[in-house]
């Protein structure tokens, strides 16, 4: 019998550090599992998923596939249900969808002592922004200022905010705003805002938690003046730990065997 197969899919995907993280974890766990990467866009996703045979245990999904993966899932965990986004598919018993981004952000905010901040700003209105919203609310946010190039795209976040019981405002990146204690940037890697907009956001944006980790510091982090800037590498690591829990146990809340040892191996791989 061949080794169980797993992979990360997305477009672009060459920058992904997921293969080295997962490989390190599986070595530490003594598992003969294969984890690769594949460039798959949203048009090709359904066909690519249909070609997978029984040797496939699961998939990690990144941009732009999280909504597609949600649609393909037969069941969803709570975070996937809330956000409409799936970044993890377990394929061993049907197609089960999970969102480990929410927990990954929560875990990373805790590590950086950035929980308990009541006023938060989120940059972006895509799938990762939904995960960031849920994470920030669970971390203590009471009001959330969402900024997007096209604020009308944030309608789903406003509706999600109502479900979560928090006040959501939406506007363009360059609009005036009150001070916040934390800014969570969910913009795609390589995104660049103009200098004046970046300066305005940073002056009253508090600490910056940027989900970007490739080419760090990001363009925004390199000019941030409101407080310290934190890379998304911590989120990447913590959501990967939760993915591996799903691939092993089918439940992201169940710790891995000797999890501290596994996490240390993953950190070394970064």
N, C-alpha and C positions, 0 to 999 in steps of 0.2 A: 504494500500500500504506500502511495506517495505521501509526503509530508503535507499537513494542512497548509493551505495557501491563503495569504492575506495581501492586501495592497492598499495604497493610498491613490485615489483618483482626483483629478482636478485639471484646470487649465488656466494659468500655467502650473507646472508641477516640478520642474527641474530644481527649483530652489528648496523643495521640501526637506526638512530634517527628520520627518517621520520614519523613514526606513532605518536610519541609524539608531533612533530612540527605541523602536520596537525590536530591532535585532539585539540590542544590548539587553533589553528586558527578557527576551526569550532565552538568551544564553544564561542569564542569571537564574531563570526559572527552570532550566534544564529541559526546555521544550524545543523539539526539532520542527519549528514552524518557519515557513518562508514568507517574507514580507518584502514586497517590491513597490515600485511606483509606476503609474501609467497616465499619460496625458489623455483625458477624456473631457470633451466639452458637453454642454447641456443637450445639444442636438443628438450626439452619439450615445448618450447615457443609457437609454432604455435598451437599445440593441446590444450594447456591451454587457449590460447586466444579464440579459437573456442568454448570453453565450456561456456563462459560468457553469461549470459542472460541480459534482458533489465534492470535489477536492477543495473547494473554496469554503473557508470558514467565515470570513468577514471582510469588510471594506471600511476604510477611513475615507471620508469625503470632505473636500475643501471647495473653495469657490470655483465654478458657479453651480455646484451640484447639490447644495443642501436642501433646496426646495424640491428638486427632482427626487432626491432620495426619500424625502418625506412622503411624496406621492406614491412612491414604489413600495413603501413599507406596509405590511399587513397590520402590524401593531406598533404602537408608539409608547415610549416611556413618558413620564409627566413633563419633563422639560421639552421633549420633542413636540408633545401635544400643545404646550403653551406657546412655543415659538413658531411652530410650523416649519422648523428646520431640523434636519437630521445630518449629523456628521459621522455616524457610525451605523453600519448595517451588520447584523448577525445573521448568517445565512444557514445555520445548522438546523433550523426548525422553521421553515418558511422564511419570510423576510421581515426581520424585526428591527425597528428603527429607534435609535437613541440619540440624544443630544448630550454630549459630554463637554461642550463648550461652556455651558452655564456653570457647571461645577468647576471646570478648569479656571474660569475667571474668578469665581468665588474663592477657590483655594489660593490663587495667586494674590488676590487682594488681601487675604488674610496674612500671607507671608510677608507682604510689603506694608503691613499695618495701615491699610487703606479701607478698612471696614468702618461702619458707623458714621459715614459722611452723609449728611442729610440732603445736600443740594449738589446734583451731579449734572454734567453735560455729556451727551453722547454725540460723536461726530460720525455721520453716516446713517443710512436707513435700510441697509440690507439685512441678510440673514444673521450675520454676526451681531448687528445692532440689536436684534431681538433678544439674542442670548445675553448680550451685555445689559440690556434693560432688566431682564429677570434677575440676573446676578446682582446688579446694583440694588434692586429693591430688596432682595433677600439679605444684602449686606447692610441695609439701613436707609437707603435713599427714600426721601419723601416727595421731592420734586425733581423732575428730569427735564432738562432743556435739550431738545434734539435739533441738531443742525444738519442740513443736507443741501446739496446743490439744487435739488427740486423738492421743496418741503412737502409737496403733495404726495410724494412717495412714502412719507412717514405716517400715512393714515393707519396702517396696520399697527404701528407702534403706539399711536394714540389709543386705538381700541384695546391693545394689550395692556396699556397703562390703566385703563378703566377696569379691566378684569383684575388687575393687581392692586387697585385702590390707591394709585398715585397720580399726582397732577403732571401732565405732559404738555409742554409748549413746543412748537415747531417754528423754525425760521431758517433763513439762509445762513451760510457760514459767516457773512460779514455784518449781520444785524447786531444792533446794540443789545446788551444783556446785563443782568446782575451778576455779581460774583458767585462762583461755585467753588466747592472744595476739591472736586475731582473731575477731570475730563477723561473720558474713555474714547479713544480714537479707534474706529472700526473700519477705516478707509483701506482699500486694497494697497498692498505693498507697492511702493513707487509713486503713490499719489503725492502731488505737490500743490499746496495752496499758495496763492500769491503772498508776497512778503507782508503787506499791510494786513491782510486777513489773519495770517498766522500770528502776527504781533498782537492784534486785538484779542484773539482767542486766548493767547498765553498770558496776557496781562491780568485777566480776571478768572483764569481757568483752574487755579489750584494745581495740584499734582496731575501729571499726565501719565495715564496708563495706555500705552499704544500696543494694540494687538500685533502690529508689525514686528518682525524680528530679523528678517533678511535685510542686509545692508543697513545694519544699525550703527549709528543713530538714524532714524527715519528723518525725512525732510522736516517734519513738524518737530520732532524731538530736538533736532539740532539748533532750533531757534527758540525753544520753549523758555519763557522767563517767569512763568507763574509759580513754579515750584519744581521739584525733582521730576525727571522723566524716567519711566520704567518700561523696559522692553517687554514685548509679548512672549519672550522665550519661556518665562515662568508659566504662562498660560498654556503654551504649547506642551510643555512637560507634563503639567498636571492633567490636562485633558487627555493626553496620551496614556497616563496611568489609568484613568477611568475607562478609556477604550479597552485597554488590556484586561481590566476587570470584566468588562462585557464579553470580550472574546473568550475568556477563561470560564467565567461563572454565569454569564448571561444577566449580570446585575452590576451596575457601576458603583453601588454602595458597599459591595462586599470586598474587603481588602484582599490583596494578593498574598500568597504565602511569603513570609519574610519580606514584606513590602519595603521596609527601609533599605534593605540590601538591594532590592531591584531598583528603587529610585536612585540610589547612589550610583549604580551602574549606568543608568540613563543619563544622569547629570554628567558623568565622566565622558559619555559619548557625545555630548554637546560641545 
